[in-house]
Amino acid sequence: MRMGSDMTELQYTSIQCPYCWEALEIAIDPSVSDQEYVEDCQVCCQPILIHAVFNESQQLAVSVTPENE
Ligand SMILES: [Zn+2]
């Protein structure tokens, strides 16, 4: 479904799994300036809590924590 001129391009960034330390690529929706969600690691399948924040200059800062901590 397209939303006219309101096109959102996902921003890709690399994180490191807090369980197995593998590098993972995740896609962040830049239309949400502060978001937190859980994504399973593609390698060890454990749930990672991802907190992604865009600052005023649209720079992305991502922090990851183990969900079951
Ligand atoms: Zn992992």
N, CA, C, O and the ligand as a Tripos MOL2 file, in Angstrom:
@<TRIPOS>MOLECULE
protein
  277   275    70     0     0
PROTEIN
NO_CHARGES

@<TRIPOS>ATOM
      1 N           0.8390   -1.2090    0.0000 N.3       1 MET1
      2 CA          0.0000    0.0000    0.0000 C.3       1 MET1
      3 C           0.8750    1.2600    0.0000 C.2       1 MET1
      4 O           1.7430    1.4160    0.8580 O.2       1 MET1
      5 N           0.6460    2.1400   -0.9480 N.am      2 ARG2
      6 CA          1.4280    3.3700   -1.0140 C.3       2 ARG2
      7 C           0.6550    4.5310   -0.4020 C.2       2 ARG2
      8 O          -0.5740    4.5800   -0.4500 O.2       2 ARG2
      9 N           1.4010    5.4510    0.1670 N.am      3 MET3
     10 CA          0.7720    6.5630    0.8850 C.3       3 MET3
     11 C           1.0730    7.8850    0.1850 C.2       3 MET3
     12 O           1.4740    8.8470    0.8400 O.2       3 MET3
     13 N           0.8890    7.9500   -1.1190 N.am      4 GLY4
     14 CA          1.0800    9.1880   -1.8560 C.3       4 GLY4
     15 C           2.4870    9.7310   -1.7310 C.2       4 GLY4
     16 O           3.4580    9.0130   -1.9720 O.2       4 GLY4
     17 N           2.6050   10.9980   -1.3550 N.am      5 SER5
     18 CA          3.9140   11.6340   -1.2890 C.3       5 SER5
     19 C           4.6470   11.2930    0.0090 C.2       5 SER5
     20 O           5.8270   11.6130    0.1540 O.2       5 SER5
     21 N           3.9730   10.6620    0.9320 N.am      6 ASP6
     22 CA          4.5700   10.3620    2.2270 C.3       6 ASP6
     23 C           5.3900    9.0740    2.1340 C.2       6 ASP6
     24 O           5.0620    8.0580    2.7460 O.2       6 ASP6
     25 N           6.4480    9.1500    1.3600 N.am      7 MET7
     26 CA          7.2590    7.9620    1.1620 C.3       7 MET7
     27 C           8.3250    7.8510    2.2380 C.2       7 MET7
     28 O           9.0330    8.8100    2.5460 O.2       7 MET7
     29 N           8.4150    6.6780    2.7890 N.am      8 THR8
     30 CA          9.3840    6.4440    3.8450 C.3       8 THR8
     31 C          10.4170    5.4570    3.3550 C.2       8 THR8
     32 O          10.0970    4.3400    2.9470 O.2       8 THR8
     33 N          11.6550    5.8890    3.4030 N.am      9 GLU9
     34 CA         12.7150    4.9820    3.0240 C.3       9 GLU9
     35 C          13.3450    4.4220    4.2900 C.2       9 GLU9
     36 O          13.8040    5.1680    5.1550 O.2       9 GLU9
     37 N          13.3590    3.1310    4.3830 N.am     10 LEU10
     38 CA         13.9330    2.5240    5.5750 C.3      10 LEU10
     39 C          15.4310    2.7920    5.6330 C.2      10 LEU10
     40 O          16.1230    2.8190    4.6160 O.2      10 LEU10
     41 N          15.9000    2.9870    6.8430 N.am     11 GLN11
     42 CA         17.3220    3.2170    7.0240 C.3      11 GLN11
     43 C          17.9430    1.9490    7.6080 C.2      11 GLN11
     44 O          17.4810    1.4120    8.6150 O.2      11 GLN11
     45 N          18.9990    1.4920    6.9460 N.am     12 TYR12
     46 CA         19.6400    0.2630    7.3990 C.3      12 TYR12
     47 C          20.8480    0.5920    8.2480 C.2      12 TYR12
     48 O          21.6100    1.5120    7.9530 O.2      12 TYR12
     49 N          21.0060   -0.1830    9.3120 N.am     13 THR13
     50 CA         22.1480    0.0340   10.1790 C.3      13 THR13
     51 C          22.5870   -1.3060   10.7440 C.2      13 THR13
     52 O          21.8250   -2.2720   10.7590 O.2      13 THR13
     53 N          23.8190   -1.3440   11.2030 N.am     14 SER14
     54 CA         24.3380   -2.5880   11.7640 C.3      14 SER14
     55 C          24.3130   -2.5320   13.2770 C.2      14 SER14
     56 O          24.6330   -1.5080   13.8820 O.2      14 SER14
     57 N          23.9320   -3.6360   13.8770 N.am     15 ILE15
     58 CA         24.0060   -3.7640   15.3260 C.3      15 ILE15
     59 C          24.7870   -5.0260   15.6410 C.2      15 ILE15
     60 O          25.0930   -5.8260   14.7570 O.2      15 ILE15
     61 N          25.1060   -5.1890   16.9240 N.am     16 GLN16
     62 CA         25.7910   -6.3970   17.3400 C.3      16 GLN16
     63 C          24.8980   -7.1340   18.3310 C.2      16 GLN16
     64 O          24.4260   -6.5500   19.3070 O.2      16 GLN16
     65 N          24.6730   -8.3970   18.0770 N.am     17 CYS17
     66 CA         23.8130   -9.1780   18.9600 C.3      17 CYS17
     67 C          24.4200   -9.2350   20.3570 C.2      17 CYS17
     68 O          25.5970   -9.5660   20.4990 O.2      17 CYS17
     69 N          23.6300   -8.9130   21.4070 N.am     18 PRO18
     70 CA         24.1750   -8.9330   22.7740 C.3      18 PRO18
     71 C          24.3500  -10.3420   23.3280 C.2      18 PRO18
     72 O          24.8680  -10.5080   24.4320 O.2      18 PRO18
     73 N          23.9350  -11.3430   22.5920 N.am     19 TYR19
     74 CA         24.0940  -12.7290   23.0460 C.3      19 TYR19
     75 C          25.2900  -13.3960   22.3730 C.2      19 TYR19
     76 O          26.1740  -13.9260   23.0460 O.2      19 TYR19
     77 N          25.3110  -13.3660   21.0410 N.am     20 CYS20
     78 CA         26.3280  -14.1240   20.3060 C.3      20 CYS20
     79 C          27.3440  -13.2080   19.6240 C.2      20 CYS20
     80 O          28.3030  -13.6950   19.0260 O.2      20 CYS20
     81 N          27.1480  -11.8820   19.7040 N.am     21 TRP21
     82 CA         28.0690  -10.8700   19.1780 C.3      21 TRP21
     83 C          28.2140  -10.9070   17.6700 C.2      21 TRP21
     84 O          29.1860  -10.3840   17.1260 O.2      21 TRP21
     85 N          27.2780  -11.5060   17.0030 N.am     22 GLU22
     86 CA         27.2850  -11.4490   15.5440 C.3      22 GLU22
     87 C          26.8010  -10.0660   15.1020 C.2      22 GLU22
     88 O          25.9740   -9.4530   15.7760 O.2      22 GLU22
     89 N          27.3110   -9.5820   13.9820 N.am     23 ALA23
     90 CA         26.8280   -8.3330   13.3990 C.3      23 ALA23
     91 C          25.5610   -8.6140   12.6060 C.2      23 ALA23
     92 O          25.5130   -9.5430   11.8000 O.2      23 ALA23
     93 N          24.5390   -7.8080   12.8400 N.am     24 LEU24
     94 CA         23.2590   -7.9820   12.1710 C.3      24 LEU24
     95 C          22.8820   -6.6790   11.5130 C.2      24 LEU24
     96 O          23.2200   -5.6050   12.0110 O.2      24 LEU24
     97 N          22.1770   -6.7640   10.3830 N.am     25 GLU25
     98 CA         21.6740   -5.5490    9.7510 C.3      25 GLU25
     99 C          20.1800   -5.4400   10.0320 C.2      25 GLU25
    100 O          19.4260   -6.3940    9.8410 O.2      25 GLU25
    101 N          19.7680   -4.2630   10.4880 N.am     26 ILE26
    102 CA         18.3530   -4.0490   10.7660 C.3      26 ILE26
    103 C          17.8700   -2.8380    9.9900 C.2      26 ILE26
    104 O          18.6590   -1.9690    9.6180 O.2      26 ILE26
    105 N          16.5730   -2.7880    9.7500 N.am     27 ALA27
    106 CA         15.9580   -1.6760    9.0320 C.3      27 ALA27
    107 C          15.1180   -0.8620   10.0140 C.2      27 ALA27
    108 O          14.2850   -1.4060   10.7390 O.2      27 ALA27
    109 N          15.3500    0.4460   10.0250 N.am     28 ILE28
    110 CA         14.6510    1.3530   10.9300 C.3      28 ILE28
    111 C          13.7650    2.2830   10.1080 C.2      28 ILE28
    112 O          14.1790    2.7940    9.0680 O.2      28 ILE28
    113 N          12.5580    2.4910   10.5790 N.am     29 ASP29
    114 CA         11.6420    3.4220    9.9300 C.3      29 ASP29
    115 C          11.9370    4.8390   10.4230 C.2      29 ASP29
    116 O          11.6730    5.1510   11.5840 O.2      29 ASP29
    117 N          12.4890    5.7150    9.5460 N.am     30 PRO30
    118 CA         12.9030    7.0640    9.9990 C.3      30 PRO30
    119 C          11.7310    8.0020   10.2710 C.2      30 PRO30
    120 O          11.9450    9.1090   10.7640 O.2      30 PRO30
    121 N          10.5070    7.5970    9.9680 N.am     31 SER31
    122 CA          9.3710    8.4710   10.2610 C.3      31 SER31
    123 C           8.9810    8.4200   11.7350 C.2      31 SER31
    124 O           8.1660    9.2170   12.2000 O.2      31 SER31
    125 N           9.5700    7.4780   12.4630 N.am     32 VAL32
    126 CA          9.3260    7.3970   13.9050 C.3      32 VAL32
    127 C          10.6330    7.7860   14.6000 C.2      32 VAL32
    128 O          11.6390    7.0890   14.4680 O.2      32 VAL32
    129 N          10.6190    8.8960   15.3370 N.am     33 SER33
    130 CA         11.8740    9.4380   15.8590 C.3      33 SER33
    131 C          12.3780    8.6730   17.0740 C.2      33 SER33
    132 O          13.5630    8.7510   17.4000 O.2      33 SER33
    133 N          11.5130    7.9460   17.7430 N.am     34 ASP34
    134 CA         11.9330    7.2110   18.9360 C.3      34 ASP34
    135 C          11.1440    5.9130   18.9730 C.2      34 ASP34
    136 O           9.9300    5.9270   19.1770 O.2      34 ASP34
    137 N          11.8110    4.8190   18.7820 N.am     35 GLN35
    138 CA         11.0920    3.5540   18.7320 C.3      35 GLN35
    139 C          11.8550    2.4610   19.4580 C.2      35 GLN35
    140 O          13.0850    2.4590   19.5200 O.2      35 GLN35
    141 N          11.0820    1.5330   20.0050 N.am     36 GLU36
    142 CA         11.6560    0.4120   20.7250 C.3      36 GLU36
    143 C          10.8920   -0.8380   20.3160 C.2      36 GLU36
    144 O           9.6630   -0.8730   20.3650 O.2      36 GLU36
    145 N          11.6210   -1.8450   19.9210 N.am     37 TYR37
    146 CA         10.9460   -3.0790   19.5410 C.3      37 TYR37
    147 C          11.8840   -4.2450   19.7470 C.2      37 TYR37
    148 O          13.0870   -4.0810   19.9490 O.2      37 TYR37
    149 N          11.2990   -5.4280   19.6900 N.am     38 VAL38
    150 CA         12.0680   -6.6520   19.9060 C.3      38 VAL38
    151 C          12.2090   -7.3780   18.5730 C.2      38 VAL38
    152 O          11.2400   -7.5660   17.8380 O.2      38 VAL38
    153 N          13.4390   -7.7770   18.2860 N.am     39 GLU39
    154 CA         13.6880   -8.5370   17.0660 C.3      39 GLU39
    155 C          14.5600   -9.7350   17.4260 C.2      39 GLU39
    156 O          15.5220   -9.6180   18.1860 O.2      39 GLU39
    157 N          14.2070  -10.8800   16.8700 N.am     40 ASP40
    158 CA         15.0100  -12.0720   17.1540 C.3      40 ASP40
    159 C          16.3060  -12.0360   16.3580 C.2      40 ASP40
    160 O          16.3230  -11.6600   15.1860 O.2      40 ASP40
    161 N          17.3830  -12.4300   17.0090 N.am     41 CYS41
    162 CA         18.6770  -12.4970   16.3310 C.3      41 CYS41
    163 C          18.5910  -13.4960   15.1880 C.2      41 CYS41
    164 O          18.0460  -14.5890   15.3420 O.2      41 CYS41
    165 N          19.1390  -13.1030   14.0290 N.am     42 GLN42
    166 CA         19.0930  -13.9830   12.8620 C.3      42 GLN42
    167 C          20.0440  -15.1730   13.0180 C.2      42 GLN42
    168 O          19.9480  -16.1470   12.2720 O.2      42 GLN42
    169 N          20.9530  -15.0940   13.9800 N.am     43 VAL43
    170 CA         21.9410  -16.1460   14.1500 C.3      43 VAL43
    171 C          21.5710  -17.0740   15.3180 C.2      43 VAL43
    172 O          21.4980  -18.2910   15.1440 O.2      43 VAL43
    173 N          21.3390  -16.5000   16.5010 N.am     44 CYS44
    174 CA         21.0790  -17.3460   17.6710 C.3      44 CYS44
    175 C          19.6050  -17.3460   18.0840 C.2      44 CYS44
    176 O          19.2270  -18.0470   19.0230 O.2      44 CYS44
    177 N          18.7790  -16.5730   17.4000 N.am     45 CYS45
    178 CA         17.3200  -16.5790   17.5890 C.3      45 CYS45
    179 C          16.8530  -16.0920   18.9650 C.2      45 CYS45
    180 O          15.7250  -16.3690   19.3700 O.2      45 CYS45
    181 N          17.7050  -15.3790   19.6720 N.am     46 GLN46
    182 CA         17.2780  -14.8540   20.9620 C.3      46 GLN46
    183 C          16.7260  -13.4410   20.7740 C.2      46 GLN46
    184 O          17.1370  -12.7260   19.8610 O.2      46 GLN46
    185 N          15.7860  -13.0400   21.6470 N.am     47 PRO47
    186 CA         15.1260  -11.7470   21.4470 C.3      47 PRO47
    187 C          16.0030  -10.5690   21.8800 C.2      47 PRO47
    188 O          16.4880  -10.5200   23.0100 O.2      47 PRO47
    189 N          16.1930   -9.6330   20.9680 N.am     48 ILE48
    190 CA         17.0100   -8.4440   21.2280 C.3      48 ILE48
    191 C          16.0760   -7.2450   21.3110 C.2      48 ILE48
    192 O          15.2530   -7.0290   20.4220 O.2      48 ILE48
    193 N          16.2050   -6.4650   22.3810 N.am     49 LEU49
    194 CA         15.4390   -5.2410   22.5200 C.3      49 LEU49
    195 C          16.2080   -4.1170   21.8280 C.2      49 LEU49
    196 O          17.3190   -3.7720   22.2310 O.2      49 LEU49
    197 N          15.6090   -3.5540   20.7900 N.am     50 ILE50
    198 CA         16.2630   -2.5300   19.9820 C.3      50 ILE50
    199 C          15.6190   -1.1880   20.2660 C.2      50 ILE50
    200 O          14.4010   -1.0400   20.1570 O.2      50 ILE50
    201 N          16.4390   -0.2080   20.6330 N.am     51 HIS51
    202 CA         15.9460    1.1420   20.8920 C.3      51 HIS51
    203 C          16.6240    2.0700   19.8870 C.2      51 HIS51
    204 O          17.8340    2.2900   19.9410 O.2      51 HIS51
    205 N          15.8200    2.6100   18.9680 N.am     52 ALA52
    206 CA         16.3610    3.4530   17.9030 C.3      52 ALA52
    207 C          15.8220    4.8700   18.0480 C.2      52 ALA52
    208 O          14.6160    5.0840   18.1730 O.2      52 ALA52
    209 N          16.7390    5.8320   18.0280 N.am     53 VAL53
    210 CA         16.3640    7.2330   18.2040 C.3      53 VAL53
    211 C          17.0040    8.0610   17.0960 C.2      53 VAL53
    212 O          18.1890    7.9060   16.8020 O.2      53 VAL53
    213 N          16.2190    8.9370   16.4870 N.am     54 PHE54
    214 CA         16.7560    9.9080   15.5420 C.3      54 PHE54
    215 C          16.8360   11.2520   16.2470 C.2      54 PHE54
    216 O          15.8620   11.6870   16.8610 O.2      54 PHE54
    217 N          17.9780   11.9110   16.1680 N.am     55 ASN55
    218 CA         18.0920   13.2450   16.7680 C.3      55 ASN55
    219 C          17.6180   14.2980   15.7730 C.2      55 ASN55
    220 O          17.1240   13.9610   14.6980 O.2      55 ASN55
    221 N          17.7670   15.5820   16.1330 N.am     56 GLU56
    222 CA         17.2270   16.6790   15.3170 C.3      56 GLU56
    223 C          17.8470   16.7030   13.9280 C.2      56 GLU56
    224 O          17.1870   17.1060   12.9700 O.2      56 GLU56
    225 N          19.0930   16.2830   13.8000 N.am     57 SER57
    226 CA         19.7310   16.2700   12.4800 C.3      57 SER57
    227 C          19.5730   14.9160   11.7940 C.2      57 SER57
    228 O          20.3550   14.5650   10.9100 O.2      57 SER57
    229 N          18.5610   14.1610   12.2070 N.am     58 GLN58
    230 CA         18.2180   12.8810   11.5840 C.3      58 GLN58
    231 C          19.3540   11.8720   11.6580 C.2      58 GLN58
    232 O          19.5020   11.0210   10.7820 O.2      58 GLN58
    233 N          20.1460   11.9770   12.7060 N.am     59 GLN59
    234 CA         21.1780   10.9610   12.8750 C.3      59 GLN59
    235 C          20.6470    9.8640   13.7760 C.2      59 GLN59
    236 O          20.0010   10.1210   14.7920 O.2      59 GLN59
    237 N          20.9280    8.6650   13.3860 N.am     60 LEU60
    238 CA         20.3570    7.5070   14.0560 C.3      60 LEU60
    239 C          21.2930    6.9910   15.1480 C.2      60 LEU60
    240 O          22.4880    6.8020   14.9250 O.2      60 LEU60
    241 N          20.7220    6.7700   16.3290 N.am     61 ALA61
    242 CA         21.4640    6.1400   17.4140 C.3      61 ALA61
    243 C          20.6740    4.9130   17.8470 C.2      61 ALA61
    244 O          19.4910    5.0100   18.1720 O.2      61 ALA61
    245 N          21.3310    3.7640   17.8480 N.am     62 VAL62
    246 CA         20.6600    2.5170   18.1850 C.3      62 VAL62
    247 C          21.3500    1.9030   19.3860 C.2      62 VAL62
    248 O          22.5770    1.8110   19.4330 O.2      62 VAL62
    249 N          20.5480    1.4800   20.3610 N.am     63 SER63
    250 CA         21.1190    0.7070   21.4610 C.3      63 SER63
    251 C          20.4000   -0.6330   21.5390 C.2      63 SER63
    252 O          19.1920   -0.7180   21.3180 O.2      63 SER63
    253 N          21.1480   -1.6590   21.8520 N.am     64 VAL64
    254 CA         20.5740   -3.0050   21.9360 C.3      64 VAL64
    255 C          20.8230   -3.5760   23.3210 C.2      64 VAL64
    256 O          21.8910   -3.3930   23.9050 O.2      64 VAL64
    257 N          19.8190   -4.2690   23.8350 N.am     65 THR65
    258 CA         19.9550   -4.9200   25.1340 C.3      65 THR65
    259 C          19.2970   -6.2930   25.0600 C.2      65 THR65
    260 O          18.3640   -6.4940   24.2820 O.2      65 THR65
    261 N          19.7720   -7.2250   25.8550 N.am     66 PRO66
    262 CA         19.0960   -8.5280   25.8840 C.3      66 PRO66
    263 C          17.7140   -8.3680   26.4770 C.2      66 PRO66
    264 O          17.5530   -7.6980   27.4970 O.2      66 PRO66
    265 N          16.7200   -8.9670   25.8620 N.am     67 GLU67
    266 CA         15.3430   -8.7560   26.2850 C.3      67 GLU67
    267 C          15.0680   -9.3890   27.6390 C.2      67 GLU67
    268 O          14.2650   -8.8790   28.4200 O.2      67 GLU67
    269 N          15.7290  -10.4850   27.9080 N.am     68 ASN68
    270 CA         15.4310  -11.2150   29.1460 C.3      68 ASN68
    271 C          16.3860  -10.8420   30.2720 C.2      68 ASN68
    272 O          16.7520  -11.6970   31.0790 O.2      68 ASN68
    273 N          16.7940   -9.5850   30.3370 N.am     69 GLU69
    274 CA         17.6980   -9.1630   31.4120 C.3      69 GLU69
    275 C          16.9440   -8.3860   32.4610 C.2      69 GLU69
    276 O          17.5340   -7.9460   33.4470 O.2      69 GLU69
    277 ZN         22.6630  -13.6660   18.3630 Zn       70 ZN70
@<TRIPOS>BOND
     1     1     2 1
     2     2     3 1
     3     3     4 2
     4     3     5 am
     5     5     6 1
     6     6     7 1
     7     7     8 2
     8     7     9 am
     9     9    10 1
    10    10    11 1
    11    11    12 2
    12    11    13 am
    13    13    14 1
    14    14    15 1
    15    15    16 2
    16    15    17 am
    17    17    18 1
    18    18    19 1
    19    19    20 2
    20    19    21 am
    21    21    22 1
    22    22    23 1
    23    23    24 2
    24    23    25 am
    25    25    26 1
    26    26    27 1
    27    27    28 2
    28    27    29 am
    29    29    30 1
    30    30    31 1
    31    31    32 2
    32    31    33 am
    33    33    34 1
    34    34    35 1
    35    35    36 2
    36    35    37 am
    37    37    38 1
    38    38    39 1
    39    39    40 2
    40    39    41 am
    41    41    42 1
    42    42    43 1
    43    43    44 2
    44    43    45 am
    45    45    46 1
    46    46    47 1
    47    47    48 2
    48    47    49 am
    49    49    50 1
    50    50    51 1
    51    51    52 2
    52    51    53 am
    53    53    54 1
    54    54    55 1
    55    55    56 2
    56    55    57 am
    57    57    58 1
    58    58    59 1
    59    59    60 2
    60    59    61 am
    61    61    62 1
    62    62    63 1
    63    63    64 2
    64    63    65 am
    65    65    66 1
    66    66    67 1
    67    67    68 2
    68    67    69 am
    69    69    70 1
    70    70    71 1
    71    71    72 2
    72    71    73 am
    73    73    74 1
    74    74    75 1
    75    75    76 2
    76    75    77 am
    77    77    78 1
    78    78    79 1
    79    79    80 2
    80    79    81 am
    81    81    82 1
    82    82    83 1
    83    83    84 2
    84    83    85 am
    85    85    86 1
    86    86    87 1
    87    87    88 2
    88    87    89 am
    89    89    90 1
    90    90    91 1
    91    91    92 2
    92    91    93 am
    93    93    94 1
    94    94    95 1
    95    95    96 2
    96    95    97 am
    97    97    98 1
    98    98    99 1
    99    99   100 2
   100    99   101 am
   101   101   102 1
   102   102   103 1
   103   103   104 2
   104   103   105 am
   105   105   106 1
   106   106   107 1
   107   107   108 2
   108   107   109 am
   109   109   110 1
   110   110   111 1
   111   111   112 2
   112   111   113 am
   113   113   114 1
   114   114   115 1
   115   115   116 2
   116   115   117 am
   117   117   118 1
   118   118   119 1
   119   119   120 2
   120   119   121 am
   121   121   122 1
   122   122   123 1
   123   123   124 2
   124   123   125 am
   125   125   126 1
   126   126   127 1
   127   127   128 2
   128   127   129 am
   129   129   130 1
   130   130   131 1
   131   131   132 2
   132   131   133 am
   133   133   134 1
   134   134   135 1
   135   135   136 2
   136   135   137 am
   137   137   138 1
   138   138   139 1
   139   139   140 2
   140   139   141 am
   141   141   142 1
   142   142   143 1
   143   143   144 2
   144   143   145 am
   145   145   146 1
   146   146   147 1
   147   147   148 2
   148   147   149 am
   149   149   150 1
   150   150   151 1
   151   151   152 2
   152   151   153 am
   153   153   154 1
   154   154   155 1
   155   155   156 2
   156   155   157 am
   157   157   158 1
   158   158   159 1
   159   159   160 2
   160   159   161 am
   161   161   162 1
   162   162   163 1
   163   163   164 2
   164   163   165 am
   165   165   166 1
   166   166   167 1
   167   167   168 2
   168   167   169 am
   169   169   170 1
   170   170   171 1
   171   171   172 2
   172   171   173 am
   173   173   174 1
   174   174   175 1
   175   175   176 2
   176   175   177 am
   177   177   178 1
   178   178   179 1
   179   179   180 2
   180   179   181 am
   181   181   182 1
   182   182   183 1
   183   183   184 2
   184   183   185 am
   185   185   186 1
   186   186   187 1
   187   187   188 2
   188   187   189 am
   189   189   190 1
   190   190   191 1
   191   191   192 2
   192   191   193 am
   193   193   194 1
   194   194   195 1
   195   195   196 2
   196   195   197 am
   197   197   198 1
   198   198   199 1
   199   199   200 2
   200   199   201 am
   201   201   202 1
   202   202   203 1
   203   203   204 2
   204   203   205 am
   205   205   206 1
   206   206   207 1
   207   207   208 2
   208   207   209 am
   209   209   210 1
   210   210   211 1
   211   211   212 2
   212   211   213 am
   213   213   214 1
   214   214   215 1
   215   215   216 2
   216   215   217 am
   217   217   218 1
   218   218   219 1
   219   219   220 2
   220   219   221 am
   221   221   222 1
   222   222   223 1
   223   223   224 2
   224   223   225 am
   225   225   226 1
   226   226   227 1
   227   227   228 2
   228   227   229 am
   229   229   230 1
   230   230   231 1
   231   231   232 2
   232   231   233 am
   233   233   234 1
   234   234   235 1
   235   235   236 2
   236   235   237 am
   237   237   238 1
   238   238   239 1
   239   239   240 2
   240   239   241 am
   241   241   242 1
   242   242   243 1
   243   243   244 2
   244   243   245 am
   245   245   246 1
   246   246   247 1
   247   247   248 2
   248   247   249 am
   249   249   250 1
   250   250   251 1
   251   251   252 2
   252   251   253 am
   253   253   254 1
   254   254   255 1
   255   255   256 2
   256   255   257 am
   257   257   258 1
   258   258   259 1
   259   259   260 2
   260   259   261 am
   261   261   262 1
   262   262   263 1
   263   263   264 2
   264   263   265 am
   265   265   266 1
   266   266   267 1
   267   267   268 2
   268   267   269 am
   269   269   270 1
   270   270   271 1
   271   271   272 2
   272   271   273 am
   273   273   274 1
   274   274   275 1
   275   275   276 2
@<TRIPOS>SUBSTRUCTURE
     1 MET1         2 RESIDUE 1 A MET
     2 ARG2         6 RESIDUE 1 A ARG
     3 MET3        10 RESIDUE 1 A MET
     4 GLY4        14 RESIDUE 1 A GLY
     5 SER5        18 RESIDUE 1 A SER
     6 ASP6        22 RESIDUE 1 A ASP
     7 MET7        26 RESIDUE 1 A MET
     8 THR8        30 RESIDUE 1 A THR
     9 GLU9        34 RESIDUE 1 A GLU
    10 LEU10       38 RESIDUE 1 A LEU
    11 GLN11       42 RESIDUE 1 A GLN
    12 TYR12       46 RESIDUE 1 A TYR
    13 THR13       50 RESIDUE 1 A THR
    14 SER14       54 RESIDUE 1 A SER
    15 ILE15       58 RESIDUE 1 A ILE
    16 GLN16       62 RESIDUE 1 A GLN
    17 CYS17       66 RESIDUE 1 A CYS
    18 PRO18       70 RESIDUE 1 A PRO
    19 TYR19       74 RESIDUE 1 A TYR
    20 CYS20       78 RESIDUE 1 A CYS
    21 TRP21       82 RESIDUE 1 A TRP
    22 GLU22       86 RESIDUE 1 A GLU
    23 ALA23       90 RESIDUE 1 A ALA
    24 LEU24       94 RESIDUE 1 A LEU
    25 GLU25       98 RESIDUE 1 A GLU
    26 ILE26      102 RESIDUE 1 A ILE
    27 ALA27      106 RESIDUE 1 A ALA
    28 ILE28      110 RESIDUE 1 A ILE
    29 ASP29      114 RESIDUE 1 A ASP
    30 PRO30      118 RESIDUE 1 A PRO
    31 SER31      122 RESIDUE 1 A SER
    32 VAL32      126 RESIDUE 1 A VAL
    33 SER33      130 RESIDUE 1 A SER
    34 ASP34      134 RESIDUE 1 A ASP
    35 GLN35      138 RESIDUE 1 A GLN
    36 GLU36      142 RESIDUE 1 A GLU
    37 TYR37      146 RESIDUE 1 A TYR
    38 VAL38      150 RESIDUE 1 A VAL
    39 GLU39      154 RESIDUE 1 A GLU
    40 ASP40      158 RESIDUE 1 A ASP
    41 CYS41      162 RESIDUE 1 A CYS
    42 GLN42      166 RESIDUE 1 A GLN
    43 VAL43      170 RESIDUE 1 A VAL
    44 CYS44      174 RESIDUE 1 A CYS
    45 CYS45      178 RESIDUE 1 A CYS
    46 GLN46      182 RESIDUE 1 A GLN
    47 PRO47      186 RESIDUE 1 A PRO
    48 ILE48      190 RESIDUE 1 A ILE
    49 LEU49      194 RESIDUE 1 A LEU
    50 ILE50      198 RESIDUE 1 A ILE
    51 HIS51      202 RESIDUE 1 A HIS
    52 ALA52      206 RESIDUE 1 A ALA
    53 VAL53      210 RESIDUE 1 A VAL
    54 PHE54      214 RESIDUE 1 A PHE
    55 ASN55      218 RESIDUE 1 A ASN
    56 GLU56      222 RESIDUE 1 A GLU
    57 SER57      226 RESIDUE 1 A SER
    58 GLN58      230 RESIDUE 1 A GLN
    59 GLN59      234 RESIDUE 1 A GLN
    60 LEU60      238 RESIDUE 1 A LEU
    61 ALA61      242 RESIDUE 1 A ALA
    62 VAL62      246 RESIDUE 1 A VAL
    63 SER63      250 RESIDUE 1 A SER
    64 VAL64      254 RESIDUE 1 A VAL
    65 THR65      258 RESIDUE 1 A THR
    66 PRO66      262 RESIDUE 1 A PRO
    67 GLU67      266 RESIDUE 1 A GLU
    68 ASN68      270 RESIDUE 1 A ASN
    69 GLU69      274 RESIDUE 1 A GLU
    70 ZN70       277 GROUP 0 **** ****
